[in-house]
Amino acid sequence: MVPVAAKLWVKSQKSVFILADGTTLTYTSRCAIMDSILNSNPLGELTIDVPESVINPYVTVICIDIDS
């Protein structure tokens, strides 16, 4: 697994997947405790687990489907 991190609103993502073949990726999110208490959708970090088997040697496009 290769971890990839992204900064975004932690409760807005619906799914994470590889664009080329639609492989669903697992992810975890975290944010500051006070932000999660005071804000319904806090800014935080999304850590995505990318299996080496889906990594393209030229470019790997990871899609984060965000609920608007």
Predicted model as a PDB file, atoms N, CA, C, CB and O in Angstrom, pLDDT in the B-factor column:
MODEL        1                                                                  
ATOM      1  N   MET A   1       0.832  -1.194   0.000  1.00 77.00           N  
ATOM      2  CA  MET A   1       0.000   0.000   0.000  1.00 77.00           C  
ATOM      3  C   MET A   1       0.872   1.250   0.000  1.00 77.00           C  
ATOM      4  CB  MET A   1      -0.944   0.002   1.212  1.00 77.00           C  
ATOM      5  O   MET A   1       1.903   1.323   0.668  1.00 77.00           O  
ATOM      6  N   VAL A   2       0.425   2.206  -0.760  1.00 84.00           N  
ATOM      7  CA  VAL A   2       1.084   3.506  -0.811  1.00 84.00           C  
ATOM      8  C   VAL A   2       0.098   4.522  -0.257  1.00 84.00           C  
ATOM      9  CB  VAL A   2       1.542   3.879  -2.278  1.00 84.00           C  
ATOM     10  O   VAL A   2      -0.962   4.726  -0.847  1.00 84.00           O  
ATOM     11  N   PRO A   3       0.420   5.168   0.871  1.00 84.00           N  
ATOM     12  CA  PRO A   3      -0.512   6.159   1.413  1.00 84.00           C  
ATOM     13  C   PRO A   3      -0.415   7.486   0.664  1.00 84.00           C  
ATOM     14  CB  PRO A   3      -0.243   6.380   2.903  1.00 84.00           C  
ATOM     15  O   PRO A   3       0.676   7.944   0.324  1.00 84.00           O  
ATOM     16  N   VAL A   4      -1.567   8.088   0.415  1.00 89.00           N  
ATOM     17  CA  VAL A   4      -1.648   9.396  -0.231  1.00 89.00           C  
ATOM     18  C   VAL A   4      -2.499  10.272   0.674  1.00 89.00           C  
ATOM     19  CB  VAL A   4      -2.255   9.302  -1.695  1.00 89.00           C  
ATOM     20  O   VAL A   4      -3.530   9.823   1.174  1.00 89.00           O  
ATOM     21  N   ALA A   5      -2.085  11.511   0.891  1.00 89.00           N  
ATOM     22  CA  ALA A   5      -2.833  12.410   1.773  1.00 89.00           C  
ATOM     23  C   ALA A   5      -3.408  13.576   0.976  1.00 89.00           C  
ATOM     24  CB  ALA A   5      -1.930  12.933   2.913  1.00 89.00           C  
ATOM     25  O   ALA A   5      -2.790  14.067   0.031  1.00 89.00           O  
ATOM     26  N   ALA A   6      -4.600  14.007   1.376  1.00 87.00           N  
ATOM     27  CA  ALA A   6      -5.247  15.165   0.761  1.00 87.00           C  
ATOM     28  C   ALA A   6      -5.905  15.984   1.858  1.00 87.00           C  
ATOM     29  CB  ALA A   6      -6.292  14.731  -0.316  1.00 87.00           C  
ATOM     30  O   ALA A   6      -6.414  15.430   2.832  1.00 87.00           O  
ATOM     31  N   LYS A   7      -5.897  17.305   1.700  1.00 88.00           N  
ATOM     32  CA  LYS A   7      -6.535  18.175   2.685  1.00 88.00           C  
ATOM     33  C   LYS A   7      -7.875  18.642   2.126  1.00 88.00           C  
ATOM     34  CB  LYS A   7      -5.622  19.393   3.041  1.00 88.00           C  
ATOM     35  O   LYS A   7      -7.938  19.245   1.054  1.00 88.00           O  
ATOM     36  N   LEU A   8      -8.942  18.357   2.865  1.00 88.00           N  
ATOM     37  CA  LEU A   8     -10.279  18.750   2.444  1.00 88.00           C  
ATOM     38  C   LEU A   8     -11.233  18.683   3.619  1.00 88.00           C  
ATOM     39  CB  LEU A   8     -10.775  17.861   1.299  1.00 88.00           C  
ATOM     40  O   LEU A   8     -10.839  18.339   4.734  1.00 88.00           O  
ATOM     41  N   TRP A   9     -12.492  19.012   3.365  1.00 89.00           N  
ATOM     42  CA  TRP A   9     -13.501  18.942   4.414  1.00 89.00           C  
ATOM     43  C   TRP A   9     -13.808  17.469   4.639  1.00 89.00           C  
ATOM     44  CB  TRP A   9     -14.800  19.754   4.034  1.00 89.00           C  
ATOM     45  O   TRP A   9     -14.262  16.780   3.725  1.00 89.00           O  
ATOM     46  N   VAL A  10     -13.564  16.986   5.846  1.00 84.00           N  
ATOM     47  CA  VAL A  10     -13.528  15.546   6.104  1.00 84.00           C  
ATOM     48  C   VAL A  10     -14.872  14.834   6.024  1.00 84.00           C  
ATOM     49  CB  VAL A  10     -12.956  15.314   7.436  1.00 84.00           C  
ATOM     50  O   VAL A  10     -14.897  13.612   5.872  1.00 84.00           O  
ATOM     51  N   LYS A  11     -15.974  15.539   6.120  1.00 84.00           N  
ATOM     52  CA  LYS A  11     -17.275  14.872   6.058  1.00 84.00           C  
ATOM     53  C   LYS A  11     -17.957  15.030   4.705  1.00 84.00           C  
ATOM     54  CB  LYS A  11     -18.176  15.409   7.138  1.00 84.00           C  
ATOM     55  O   LYS A  11     -19.122  14.661   4.560  1.00 84.00           O  
ATOM     56  N   SER A  12     -17.258  15.569   3.716  1.00 86.00           N  
ATOM     57  CA  SER A  12     -17.887  15.828   2.424  1.00 86.00           C  
ATOM     58  C   SER A  12     -17.607  14.756   1.376  1.00 86.00           C  
ATOM     59  CB  SER A  12     -17.430  17.149   1.906  1.00 86.00           C  
ATOM     60  O   SER A  12     -18.268  14.747   0.337  1.00 86.00           O  
ATOM     61  N   GLN A  13     -16.654  13.852   1.606  1.00 86.00           N  
ATOM     62  CA  GLN A  13     -16.352  12.857   0.585  1.00 86.00           C  
ATOM     63  C   GLN A  13     -17.309  11.673   0.680  1.00 86.00           C  
ATOM     64  CB  GLN A  13     -14.902  12.378   0.718  1.00 86.00           C  
ATOM     65  O   GLN A  13     -17.647  11.212   1.771  1.00 86.00           O  
ATOM     66  N   LYS A  14     -17.742  11.187  -0.497  1.00 90.00           N  
ATOM     67  CA  LYS A  14     -18.651  10.042  -0.560  1.00 90.00           C  
ATOM     68  C   LYS A  14     -17.889   8.770  -0.914  1.00 90.00           C  
ATOM     69  CB  LYS A  14     -19.769  10.295  -1.587  1.00 90.00           C  
ATOM     70  O   LYS A  14     -18.177   7.699  -0.379  1.00 90.00           O  
ATOM     71  N   SER A  15     -16.909   8.891  -1.823  1.00 92.00           N  
ATOM     72  CA  SER A  15     -16.129   7.731  -2.226  1.00 92.00           C  
ATOM     73  C   SER A  15     -14.798   8.169  -2.812  1.00 92.00           C  
ATOM     74  CB  SER A  15     -16.904   6.882  -3.236  1.00 92.00           C  
ATOM     75  O   SER A  15     -14.619   9.325  -3.196  1.00 92.00           O  
ATOM     76  N   VAL A  16     -13.864   7.220  -2.873  1.00 94.00           N  
ATOM     77  CA  VAL A  16     -12.550   7.463  -3.461  1.00 94.00           C  
ATOM     78  C   VAL A  16     -12.247   6.274  -4.364  1.00 94.00           C  
ATOM     79  CB  VAL A  16     -11.432   7.657  -2.353  1.00 94.00           C  
ATOM     80  O   VAL A  16     -12.395   5.121  -3.957  1.00 94.00           O  
ATOM     81  N   PHE A  17     -11.821   6.561  -5.600  1.00 96.00           N  
ATOM     82  CA  PHE A  17     -11.576   5.466  -6.537  1.00 96.00           C  
ATOM     83  C   PHE A  17     -10.527   5.859  -7.571  1.00 96.00           C  
ATOM     84  CB  PHE A  17     -12.878   5.056  -7.234  1.00 96.00           C  
ATOM     85  O   PHE A  17     -10.183   7.031  -7.718  1.00 96.00           O  
ATOM     86  N   ILE A  18     -10.022   4.838  -8.293  1.00 95.00           N  
ATOM     87  CA  ILE A  18      -9.069   5.047  -9.376  1.00 95.00           C  
ATOM     88  C   ILE A  18      -9.874   5.336 -10.646  1.00 95.00           C  
ATOM     89  CB  ILE A  18      -8.121   3.796  -9.562  1.00 95.00           C  
ATOM     90  O   ILE A  18     -10.802   4.593 -10.967  1.00 95.00           O  
ATOM     91  N   LEU A  19      -9.536   6.392 -11.364  1.00 95.00           N  
ATOM     92  CA  LEU A  19     -10.284   6.792 -12.547  1.00 95.00           C  
ATOM     93  C   LEU A  19     -10.201   5.748 -13.668  1.00 95.00           C  
ATOM     94  CB  LEU A  19      -9.774   8.129 -13.049  1.00 95.00           C  
ATOM     95  O   LEU A  19     -11.203   5.488 -14.335  1.00 95.00           O  
ATOM     96  N   ALA A  20      -9.040   5.156 -13.884  1.00 92.00           N  
ATOM     97  CA  ALA A  20      -8.834   4.257 -15.029  1.00 92.00           C  
ATOM     98  C   ALA A  20      -9.744   3.035 -15.010  1.00 92.00           C  
ATOM     99  CB  ALA A  20      -7.400   3.803 -15.066  1.00 92.00           C  
ATOM    100  O   ALA A  20     -10.284   2.655 -16.048  1.00 92.00           O  
ATOM    101  N   ASP A  21      -9.922   2.411 -13.842  1.00 92.00           N  
ATOM    102  CA  ASP A  21     -10.693   1.162 -13.813  1.00 92.00           C  
ATOM    103  C   ASP A  21     -11.802   1.139 -12.755  1.00 92.00           C  
ATOM    104  CB  ASP A  21      -9.763   0.009 -13.572  1.00 92.00           C  
ATOM    105  O   ASP A  21     -12.502   0.135 -12.620  1.00 92.00           O  
ATOM    106  N   GLY A  22     -11.966   2.225 -12.011  1.00 94.00           N  
ATOM    107  CA  GLY A  22     -13.039   2.298 -11.023  1.00 94.00           C  
ATOM    108  C   GLY A  22     -12.775   1.560  -9.729  1.00 94.00           C  
ATOM    109  O   GLY A  22     -13.691   1.381  -8.926  1.00 94.00           O  
ATOM    110  N   THR A  23     -11.541   1.126  -9.506  1.00 94.00           N  
ATOM    111  CA  THR A  23     -11.202   0.428  -8.270  1.00 94.00           C  
ATOM    112  C   THR A  23     -11.493   1.326  -7.065  1.00 94.00           C  
ATOM    113  CB  THR A  23      -9.715  -0.007  -8.278  1.00 94.00           C  
ATOM    114  O   THR A  23     -10.983   2.444  -6.986  1.00 94.00           O  
ATOM    115  N   THR A  24     -12.301   0.844  -6.140  1.00 96.00           N  
ATOM    116  CA  THR A  24     -12.616   1.596  -4.927  1.00 96.00           C  
ATOM    117  C   THR A  24     -11.433   1.533  -3.975  1.00 96.00           C  
ATOM    118  CB  THR A  24     -13.897   1.048  -4.246  1.00 96.00           C  
ATOM    119  O   THR A  24     -10.853   0.469  -3.761  1.00 96.00           O  
ATOM    120  N   LEU A  25     -11.082   2.672  -3.408  1.00 95.00           N  
ATOM    121  CA  LEU A  25      -9.952   2.757  -2.476  1.00 95.00           C  
ATOM    122  C   LEU A  25     -10.459   3.000  -1.063  1.00 95.00           C  
ATOM    123  CB  LEU A  25      -8.976   3.879  -2.896  1.00 95.00           C  
ATOM    124  O   LEU A  25     -11.450   3.699  -0.855  1.00 95.00           O  
ATOM    125  N   THR A  26      -9.769   2.416  -0.101  1.00 94.00           N  
ATOM    126  CA  THR A  26     -10.115   2.670   1.296  1.00 94.00           C  
ATOM    127  C   THR A  26      -9.427   3.947   1.749  1.00 94.00           C  
ATOM    128  CB  THR A  26      -9.712   1.472   2.205  1.00 94.00           C  
ATOM    129  O   THR A  26      -8.367   4.314   1.242  1.00 94.00           O  
ATOM    130  N   TYR A  27     -10.048   4.614   2.712  1.00 93.00           N  
ATOM    131  CA  TYR A  27      -9.495   5.867   3.207  1.00 93.00           C  
ATOM    132  C   TYR A  27      -9.922   6.087   4.653  1.00 93.00           C  
ATOM    133  CB  TYR A  27      -9.943   7.050   2.323  1.00 93.00           C  
ATOM    134  O   TYR A  27     -10.897   5.507   5.133  1.00 93.00           O  
ATOM    135  N   THR A  28      -9.171   6.930   5.319  1.00 91.00           N  
ATOM    136  CA  THR A  28      -9.515   7.370   6.674  1.00 91.00           C  
ATOM    137  C   THR A  28      -9.407   8.887   6.698  1.00 91.00           C  
ATOM    138  CB  THR A  28      -8.578   6.710   7.761  1.00 91.00           C  
ATOM    139  O   THR A  28      -8.690   9.484   5.895  1.00 91.00           O  
ATOM    140  N   SER A  29     -10.123   9.500   7.624  1.00 90.00           N  
ATOM    141  CA  SER A  29     -10.046  10.953   7.753  1.00 90.00           C  
ATOM    142  C   SER A  29      -9.778  11.312   9.202  1.00 90.00           C  
ATOM    143  CB  SER A  29     -11.347  11.629   7.252  1.00 90.00           C  
ATOM    144  O   SER A  29     -10.092  10.558  10.123  1.00 90.00           O  
ATOM    145  N   ARG A  30      -9.186  12.491   9.375  1.00 92.00           N  
ATOM    146  CA  ARG A  30      -8.933  12.988  10.724  1.00 92.00           C  
ATOM    147  C   ARG A  30      -8.909  14.510  10.688  1.00 92.00           C  
ATOM    148  CB  ARG A  30      -7.596  12.424  11.291  1.00 92.00           C  
ATOM    149  O   ARG A  30      -8.633  15.137   9.666  1.00 92.00           O  
ATOM    150  N   CYS A  31      -9.214  15.073  11.860  1.00 91.00           N  
ATOM    151  CA  CYS A  31      -9.174  16.525  12.012  1.00 91.00           C  
ATOM    152  C   CYS A  31      -8.953  16.836  13.491  1.00 91.00           C  
ATOM    153  CB  CYS A  31     -10.492  17.196  11.479  1.00 91.00           C  
ATOM    154  O   CYS A  31      -8.981  15.942  14.337  1.00 91.00           O  
ATOM    155  N   ALA A  32      -8.737  18.093  13.781  1.00 91.00           N  
ATOM    156  CA  ALA A  32      -8.549  18.516  15.163  1.00 91.00           C  
ATOM    157  C   ALA A  32      -9.843  18.300  15.952  1.00 91.00           C  
ATOM    158  CB  ALA A  32      -8.111  20.002  15.227  1.00 91.00           C  
ATOM    159  O   ALA A  32     -10.935  18.516  15.426  1.00 91.00           O  
ATOM    160  N   ILE A  33      -9.723  17.882  17.186  1.00 91.00           N  
ATOM    161  CA  ILE A  33     -10.893  17.587  18.019  1.00 91.00           C  
ATOM    162  C   ILE A  33     -11.807  18.799  18.151  1.00 91.00           C  
ATOM    163  CB  ILE A  33     -10.452  17.117  19.403  1.00 91.00           C  
ATOM    164  O   ILE A  33     -13.024  18.675  18.009  1.00 91.00           O  
ATOM    165  N   MET A  34     -11.238  19.956  18.419  1.00 91.00           N  
ATOM    166  CA  MET A  34     -12.061  21.160  18.585  1.00 91.00           C  
ATOM    167  C   MET A  34     -12.787  21.512  17.291  1.00 91.00           C  
ATOM    168  CB  MET A  34     -11.194  22.344  19.037  1.00 91.00           C  
ATOM    169  O   MET A  34     -13.928  21.972  17.330  1.00 91.00           O  
ATOM    170  N   ASP A  35     -12.141  21.301  16.149  1.00 87.00           N  
ATOM    171  CA  ASP A  35     -12.800  21.561  14.871  1.00 87.00           C  
ATOM    172  C   ASP A  35     -13.997  20.640  14.674  1.00 87.00           C  
ATOM    173  CB  ASP A  35     -11.811  21.390  13.717  1.00 87.00           C  
ATOM    174  O   ASP A  35     -15.035  21.064  14.167  1.00 87.00           O  
ATOM    175  N   SER A  36     -13.852  19.381  15.074  1.00 86.00           N  
ATOM    176  CA  SER A  36     -14.964  18.434  14.906  1.00 86.00           C  
ATOM    177  C   SER A  36     -16.123  18.755  15.845  1.00 86.00           C  
ATOM    178  CB  SER A  36     -14.482  17.001  15.149  1.00 86.00           C  
ATOM    179  O   SER A  36     -17.272  18.439  15.535  1.00 86.00           O  
ATOM    180  N   ILE A  37     -15.840  19.376  16.986  1.00 90.00           N  
ATOM    181  CA  ILE A  37     -16.892  19.758  17.935  1.00 90.00           C  
ATOM    182  C   ILE A  37     -17.597  21.038  17.484  1.00 90.00           C  
ATOM    183  CB  ILE A  37     -16.300  19.949  19.344  1.00 90.00           C  
ATOM    184  O   ILE A  37     -18.821  21.146  17.569  1.00 90.00           O  
ATOM    185  N   LEU A  38     -16.819  21.995  17.010  1.00 91.00           N  
ATOM    186  CA  LEU A  38     -17.367  23.313  16.686  1.00 91.00           C  
ATOM    187  C   LEU A  38     -17.851  23.472  15.247  1.00 91.00           C  
ATOM    188  CB  LEU A  38     -16.340  24.345  16.959  1.00 91.00           C  
ATOM    189  O   LEU A  38     -18.520  24.454  14.929  1.00 91.00           O  
ATOM    190  N   ASN A  39     -17.524  22.525  14.380  1.00 89.00           N  
ATOM    191  CA  ASN A  39     -17.851  22.669  12.975  1.00 89.00           C  
ATOM    192  C   ASN A  39     -18.479  21.367  12.474  1.00 89.00           C  
ATOM    193  CB  ASN A  39     -16.589  23.036  12.146  1.00 89.00           C  
ATOM    194  O   ASN A  39     -17.953  20.287  12.743  1.00 89.00           O  
ATOM    195  N   SER A  40     -19.589  21.456  11.757  1.00 87.00           N  
ATOM    196  CA  SER A  40     -20.264  20.241  11.276  1.00 87.00           C  
ATOM    197  C   SER A  40     -19.509  19.559  10.136  1.00 87.00           C  
ATOM    198  CB  SER A  40     -21.673  20.580  10.817  1.00 87.00           C  
ATOM    199  O   SER A  40     -19.698  18.366   9.899  1.00 87.00           O  
ATOM    200  N   ASN A  41     -18.662  20.295   9.434  1.00 86.00           N  
ATOM    201  CA  ASN A  41     -17.845  19.727   8.361  1.00 86.00           C  
ATOM    202  C   ASN A  41     -16.448  20.348   8.413  1.00 86.00           C  
ATOM    203  CB  ASN A  41     -18.508  19.967   6.966  1.00 86.00           C  
ATOM    204  O   ASN A  41     -16.134  21.233   7.617  1.00 86.00           O  
ATOM    205  N   PRO A  42     -15.614  19.892   9.341  1.00 91.00           N  
ATOM    206  CA  PRO A  42     -14.307  20.528   9.541  1.00 91.00           C  
ATOM    207  C   PRO A  42     -13.303  20.197   8.445  1.00 91.00           C  
ATOM    208  CB  PRO A  42     -13.739  20.116  10.871  1.00 91.00           C  
ATOM    209  O   PRO A  42     -13.402  19.162   7.785  1.00 91.00           O  
ATOM    210  N   LEU A  43     -12.345  21.085   8.262  1.00 91.00           N  
ATOM    211  CA  LEU A  43     -11.230  20.867   7.352  1.00 91.00           C  
ATOM    212  C   LEU A  43     -10.256  19.913   8.024  1.00 91.00           C  
ATOM    213  CB  LEU A  43     -10.532  22.214   6.967  1.00 91.00           C  
ATOM    214  O   LEU A  43      -9.911  20.086   9.193  1.00 91.00           O  
ATOM    215  N   GLY A  44      -9.820  18.917   7.290  1.00 92.00           N  
ATOM    216  CA  GLY A  44      -8.900  17.938   7.870  1.00 92.00           C  
ATOM    217  C   GLY A  44      -8.115  17.218   6.804  1.00 92.00           C  
ATOM    218  O   GLY A  44      -7.950  17.716   5.691  1.00 92.00           O  
ATOM    219  N   GLU A  45      -7.630  16.035   7.154  1.00 93.00           N  
ATOM    220  CA  GLU A  45      -6.766  15.264   6.268  1.00 93.00           C  
ATOM    221  C   GLU A  45      -7.416  13.938   5.910  1.00 93.00           C  
ATOM    222  CB  GLU A  45      -5.400  15.028   6.917  1.00 93.00           C  
ATOM    223  O   GLU A  45      -7.931  13.231   6.776  1.00 93.00           O  
ATOM    224  N   LEU A  46      -7.385  13.614   4.639  1.00 91.00           N  
ATOM    225  CA  LEU A  46      -7.886  12.343   4.135  1.00 91.00           C  
ATOM    226  C   LEU A  46      -6.670  11.515   3.746  1.00 91.00           C  
ATOM    227  CB  LEU A  46      -8.873  12.538   2.917  1.00 91.00           C  
ATOM    228  O   LEU A  46      -5.864  11.956   2.926  1.00 91.00           O  
ATOM    229  N   THR A  47      -6.522  10.329   4.315  1.00 93.00           N  
ATOM    230  CA  THR A  47      -5.423   9.436   3.969  1.00 93.00           C  
ATOM    231  C   THR A  47      -5.996   8.281   3.153  1.00 93.00           C  
ATOM    232  CB  THR A  47      -4.681   8.916   5.250  1.00 93.00           C  
ATOM    233  O   THR A  47      -6.862   7.541   3.621  1.00 93.00           O  
ATOM    234  N   ILE A  48      -5.500   8.141   1.932  1.00 92.00           N  
ATOM    235  CA  ILE A  48      -6.007   7.152   0.988  1.00 92.00           C  
ATOM    236  C   ILE A  48      -4.983   6.033   0.847  1.00 92.00           C  
ATOM    237  CB  ILE A  48      -6.315   7.800  -0.395  1.00 92.00           C  
ATOM    238  O   ILE A  48      -3.796   6.291   0.643  1.00 92.00           O  
ATOM    239  N   ASP A  49      -5.449   4.778   0.957  1.00 94.00           N  
ATOM    240  CA  ASP A  49      -4.580   3.616   0.768  1.00 94.00           C  
ATOM    241  C   ASP A  49      -4.662   3.185  -0.693  1.00 94.00           C  
ATOM    242  CB  ASP A  49      -4.984   2.439   1.724  1.00 94.00           C  
ATOM    243  O   ASP A  49      -5.718   2.768  -1.170  1.00 94.00           O  
ATOM    244  N   VAL A  50      -3.538   3.289  -1.396  1.00 94.00           N  
ATOM    245  CA  VAL A  50      -3.498   2.934  -2.814  1.00 94.00           C  
ATOM    246  C   VAL A  50      -2.658   1.665  -2.969  1.00 94.00           C  
ATOM    247  CB  VAL A  50      -2.912   4.110  -3.680  1.00 94.00           C  
ATOM    248  O   VAL A  50      -1.454   1.687  -2.711  1.00 94.00           O  
ATOM    249  N   PRO A  51      -3.285   0.552  -3.391  1.00 93.00           N  
ATOM    250  CA  PRO A  51      -2.513  -0.674  -3.603  1.00 93.00           C  
ATOM    251  C   PRO A  51      -1.526  -0.500  -4.756  1.00 93.00           C  
ATOM    252  CB  PRO A  51      -3.454  -1.860  -3.884  1.00 93.00           C  
ATOM    253  O   PRO A  51      -1.829   0.171  -5.743  1.00 93.00           O  
ATOM    254  N   GLU A  52      -0.371  -1.092  -4.631  1.00 92.00           N  
ATOM    255  CA  GLU A  52       0.646  -0.970  -5.679  1.00 92.00           C  
ATOM    256  C   GLU A  52       0.169  -1.576  -6.996  1.00 92.00           C  
ATOM    257  CB  GLU A  52       1.945  -1.644  -5.236  1.00 92.00           C  
ATOM    258  O   GLU A  52       0.657  -1.196  -8.060  1.00 92.00           O  
ATOM    259  N   SER A  53      -0.770  -2.505  -6.938  1.00 92.00           N  
ATOM    260  CA  SER A  53      -1.257  -3.163  -8.159  1.00 92.00           C  
ATOM    261  C   SER A  53      -2.048  -2.223  -9.069  1.00 92.00           C  
ATOM    262  CB  SER A  53      -2.124  -4.351  -7.791  1.00 92.00           C  
ATOM    263  O   SER A  53      -2.211  -2.521 -10.252  1.00 92.00           O  
ATOM    264  N   VAL A  54      -2.539  -1.106  -8.554  1.00 93.00           N  
ATOM    265  CA  VAL A  54      -3.314  -0.171  -9.387  1.00 93.00           C  
ATOM    266  C   VAL A  54      -2.511   1.058  -9.802  1.00 93.00           C  
ATOM    267  CB  VAL A  54      -4.559   0.273  -8.645  1.00 93.00           C  
ATOM    268  O   VAL A  54      -3.028   1.934 -10.495  1.00 93.00           O  
ATOM    269  N   ILE A  55      -1.261   1.124  -9.382  1.00 93.00           N  
ATOM    270  CA  ILE A  55      -0.433   2.284  -9.720  1.00 93.00           C  
ATOM    271  C   ILE A  55       0.077   2.148 -11.150  1.00 93.00           C  
ATOM    272  CB  ILE A  55       0.755   2.426  -8.728  1.00 93.00           C  
ATOM    273  O   ILE A  55       0.709   1.151 -11.502  1.00 93.00           O  
ATOM    274  N   ASN A  56      -0.199   3.145 -11.960  1.00 91.00           N  
ATOM    275  CA  ASN A  56       0.247   3.195 -13.350  1.00 91.00           C  
ATOM    276  C   ASN A  56       1.644   3.820 -13.360  1.00 91.00           C  
ATOM    277  CB  ASN A  56      -0.760   4.015 -14.255  1.00 91.00           C  
ATOM    278  O   ASN A  56       1.867   4.805 -12.657  1.00 91.00           O  
ATOM    279  N   PRO A  57       2.591   3.280 -14.135  1.00 92.00           N  
ATOM    280  CA  PRO A  57       3.944   3.844 -14.139  1.00 92.00           C  
ATOM    281  C   PRO A  57       4.020   5.266 -14.688  1.00 92.00           C  
ATOM    282  CB  PRO A  57       4.847   2.963 -14.940  1.00 92.00           C  
ATOM    283  O   PRO A  57       4.994   5.972 -14.428  1.00 92.00           O  
ATOM    284  N   TYR A  58       3.009   5.696 -15.443  1.00 94.00           N  
ATOM    285  CA  TYR A  58       3.030   7.044 -16.012  1.00 94.00           C  
ATOM    286  C   TYR A  58       2.225   8.032 -15.181  1.00 94.00           C  
ATOM    287  CB  TYR A  58       2.497   7.019 -17.429  1.00 94.00           C  
ATOM    288  O   TYR A  58       2.725   9.097 -14.821  1.00 94.00           O  
ATOM    289  N   VAL A  59       0.986   7.682 -14.878  1.00 93.00           N  
ATOM    290  CA  VAL A  59       0.156   8.563 -14.058  1.00 93.00           C  
ATOM    291  C   VAL A  59      -0.994   7.745 -13.456  1.00 93.00           C  
ATOM    292  CB  VAL A  59      -0.393   9.764 -14.903  1.00 93.00           C  
ATOM    293  O   VAL A  59      -1.598   6.913 -14.134  1.00 93.00           O  
ATOM    294  N   THR A  60      -1.279   7.988 -12.206  1.00 93.00           N  
ATOM    295  CA  THR A  60      -2.405   7.363 -11.523  1.00 93.00           C  
ATOM    296  C   THR A  60      -3.335   8.484 -11.075  1.00 93.00           C  
ATOM    297  CB  THR A  60      -1.933   6.478 -10.304  1.00 93.00           C  
ATOM    298  O   THR A  60      -2.935   9.352 -10.298  1.00 93.00           O  
ATOM    299  N   VAL A  61      -4.568   8.468 -11.559  1.00 94.00           N  
ATOM    300  CA  VAL A  61      -5.524   9.518 -11.225  1.00 94.00           C  
ATOM    301  C   VAL A  61      -6.474   8.977 -10.161  1.00 94.00           C  
ATOM    302  CB  VAL A  61      -6.309  10.000 -12.492  1.00 94.00           C  
ATOM    303  O   VAL A  61      -7.172   7.985 -10.376  1.00 94.00           O  
ATOM    304  N   ILE A  62      -6.486   9.648  -9.009  1.00 94.00           N  
ATOM    305  CA  ILE A  62      -7.361   9.273  -7.901  1.00 94.00           C  
ATOM    306  C   ILE A  62      -8.515  10.272  -7.863  1.00 94.00           C  
ATOM    307  CB  ILE A  62      -6.580   9.245  -6.530  1.00 94.00           C  
ATOM    308  O   ILE A  62      -8.300  11.483  -7.819  1.00 94.00           O  
ATOM    309  N   CYS A  63      -9.740   9.751  -7.880  1.00 94.00           N  
ATOM    310  CA  CYS A  63     -10.933  10.613  -7.838  1.00 94.00           C  
ATOM    311  C   CYS A  63     -11.527  10.583  -6.442  1.00 94.00           C  
ATOM    312  CB  CYS A  63     -11.992  10.164  -8.888  1.00 94.00           C  
ATOM    313  O   CYS A  63     -11.708   9.517  -5.854  1.00 94.00           O  
ATOM    314  N   ILE A  64     -11.824  11.746  -5.926  1.00 92.00           N  
ATOM    315  CA  ILE A  64     -12.513  11.879  -4.647  1.00 92.00           C  
ATOM    316  C   ILE A  64     -13.883  12.454  -4.948  1.00 92.00           C  
ATOM    317  CB  ILE A  64     -11.712  12.785  -3.633  1.00 92.00           C  
ATOM    318  O   ILE A  64     -14.007  13.616  -5.335  1.00 92.00           O  
ATOM    319  N   ASP A  65     -14.911  11.638  -4.771  1.00 92.00           N  
ATOM    320  CA  ASP A  65     -16.277  12.073  -5.036  1.00 92.00           C  
ATOM    321  C   ASP A  65     -16.759  12.852  -3.811  1.00 92.00           C  
ATOM    322  CB  ASP A  65     -17.224  10.850  -5.351  1.00 92.00           C  
ATOM    323  O   ASP A  65     -16.872  12.303  -2.715  1.00 92.00           O  
ATOM    324  N   ILE A  66     -17.039  14.140  -4.019  1.00 88.00           N  
ATOM    325  CA  ILE A  66     -17.376  15.030  -2.910  1.00 88.00           C  
ATOM    326  C   ILE A  66     -18.860  15.367  -2.959  1.00 88.00           C  
ATOM    327  CB  ILE A  66     -16.522  16.323  -2.958  1.00 88.00           C  
ATOM    328  O   ILE A  66     -19.401  15.720  -4.007  1.00 88.00           O  
ATOM    329  N   ASP A  67     -19.500  15.250  -1.812  1.00 82.00           N  
ATOM    330  CA  ASP A  67     -20.908  15.603  -1.660  1.00 82.00           C  
ATOM    331  C   ASP A  67     -21.007  17.122  -1.583  1.00 82.00           C  
ATOM    332  CB  ASP A  67     -21.536  14.928  -0.391  1.00 82.00           C  
ATOM    333  O   ASP A  67     -20.363  17.750  -0.743  1.00 82.00           O  
ATOM    334  N   SER A  68     -21.813  17.706  -2.459  1.00 69.00           N  
ATOM    335  CA  SER A  68     -21.899  19.177  -2.452  1.00 69.00           C  
ATOM    336  C   SER A  68     -23.125  19.668  -1.724  1.00 69.00           C  
ATOM    337  CB  SER A  68     -21.907  19.716  -3.870  1.00 69.00           C  
ATOM    338  O   SER A  68     -23.344  20.876  -1.629  1.00 69.00           O  
TER     339      SER A  68                                                      
ENDMDL                                                                          
END                                                                             
